[in-house]
């Protein structure tokens, strides 16, 4: 069994702990925004350790859109590299936890459609894309 390594960021670690320790009844929104988040459990591509990342909840039918924005930083978040290396994840949406498989969306039309869903769910994504030169990665997670 792989070891769980919590995030070095205090707010991320605390949110994951609250979300999971409450069984998905607390810590389910992004800080003070009231906007819903999910927890993505994935495998570190270098360490092989279990990692847990809260991401904005963006639904697409029975799937979830995962956006690697990192606030518009110049580099992709580490979890993006993890998903590229190992697409098998566990996704927690409040009290529901299930295994899923992700794939990076490279088709232009599909990415555009999913990006619009993401921006509708969390409008700052548009600002994040405007402030970085990289194309923010978009993944779709499906059961």
C-alpha positions in Angstrom: 0.0 0.0 0.0 1.4 3.4 -1.0 2.0 6.0 1.7 -0.2 9.2 1.8 1.8 12.4 1.7 -0.3 15.4 2.6 0.1 18.7 0.7 2.9 21.1 1.9 0.3 23.9 1.6 -1.5 24.3 4.9 -4.9 25.3 3.5 -4.9 22.4 1.1 -3.9 19.8 3.8 -6.5 21.2 6.2 -9.3 21.2 3.6 -8.6 17.6 2.6 -8.5 16.6 6.3 -11.8 18.3 7.1 -13.5 17.0 4.0 -12.5 13.4 4.6 -12.8 13.3 8.4 -16.4 14.6 8.1 -17.2 11.9 5.5 -17.8 14.7 2.9 -20.2 16.8 4.9 -17.7 19.7 5.8 -15.0 21.5 3.9 -16.8 21.0 0.6 -16.4 24.5 -0.6 -13.4 26.7 -1.6 -12.6 28.7 1.4 -15.1 31.6 1.7 -16.5 31.5 -1.8 -19.2 28.9 -1.1 -18.3 27.2 -4.5 -18.2 23.4 -4.4 -14.9 21.4 -4.5 -14.1 17.8 -5.0 -11.1 15.8 -3.7 -9.0 14.0 -6.3 -6.8 11.2 -4.9 -4.0 10.4 -7.3 -0.5 8.8 -7.4 2.7 10.8 -7.4 4.5 10.2 -10.6 8.0 10.4 -8.9 7.3 9.2 -5.4 4.5 6.7 -6.0 2.8 8.1 -2.9 -0.9 8.9 -2.6 -1.6 12.6 -3.1 -4.9 14.4 -2.5 -5.9 17.6 -4.3 -9.1 19.7 -3.8 -10.3 21.0 -7.2 -13.3 23.0 -8.2 -16.4 20.9 -8.9 -17.1 21.1 -12.7 -19.6 18.5 -13.9 -20.1 17.2 -17.4 -22.8 14.6 -17.3 -21.4 11.7 -15.2 -17.9 13.1 -15.5 -15.9 15.9 -13.9 -13.7 18.5 -15.6 -10.3 19.0 -13.9 -8.6 22.3 -14.6 -4.8 22.7 -14.0 -4.9 26.4 -13.5 -2.7 26.9 -10.4 -4.0 30.5 -10.3 -2.4 31.3 -13.7 1.1 30.4 -12.5 3.7 29.9 -15.2 4.0 26.2 -14.6 1.4 23.4 -14.4 0.5 22.2 -10.9 2.3 19.0 -9.9 -0.9 17.0 -9.9 -1.2 17.5 -13.7 2.1 15.5 -14.2 0.7 12.9 -11.8 -2.5 12.4 -13.9 -0.5 12.3 -17.1 1.6 9.5 -15.7 -1.2 7.6 -14.0 -4.8 8.3 -15.1 -6.4 6.2 -12.4 -7.8 8.3 -9.6 -10.4 8.2 -6.9 -12.8 11.2 -6.8 -14.7 12.3 -3.8 -17.7 14.6 -4.4 -19.1 15.3 -0.9 -20.2 11.8 0.4 -19.7 9.9 -2.8 -16.3 8.3 -3.5 -15.6 6.4 -6.6 -12.8 5.3 -8.9 -12.4 7.1 -12.2 -10.1 7.4 -15.1 -8.9 10.7 -16.5 -7.7 11.8 -19.9 -6.2 15.1 -20.9 -8.5 16.9 -23.4 -6.6 17.8 -26.5 -9.4 18.0 -29.1 -9.9 21.7 -29.7 -13.7 21.6 -29.9 -14.1 19.3 -26.8 -11.6 21.4 -24.8 -13.5 24.6 -25.7 -16.8 23.2 -24.6 -15.4 21.9 -21.3 -13.5 25.2 -20.7 -16.8 27.1 -21.0 -18.3 24.7 -18.4 -15.3 25.3 -16.1 -15.4 29.1 -16.4 -19.2 29.1 -15.8 -18.5 27.1 -12.6 -15.5 29.2 -11.5 -15.2 32.5 -13.4 -11.6 33.2 -12.2 -10.4 30.5 -14.6 -10.7 33.0 -17.5 -8.5 35.5 -15.6 -5.9 32.8 -14.8 -5.7 31.8 -18.5 -5.2 35.5 -19.5 -2.3 36.0 -17.1 -0.2 32.9 -18.2 1.5 32.0 -21.4 0.8 28.3 -21.0 -2.4 26.7 -22.1 -4.0 25.6 -18.9 -4.5 21.8 -19.0 -8.0 20.4 -18.9 -8.8 16.8 -18.0 -12.1 14.8 -18.0 -12.6 12.2 -15.3 -15.2 9.5 -16.0 -16.3 6.4 -14.0 
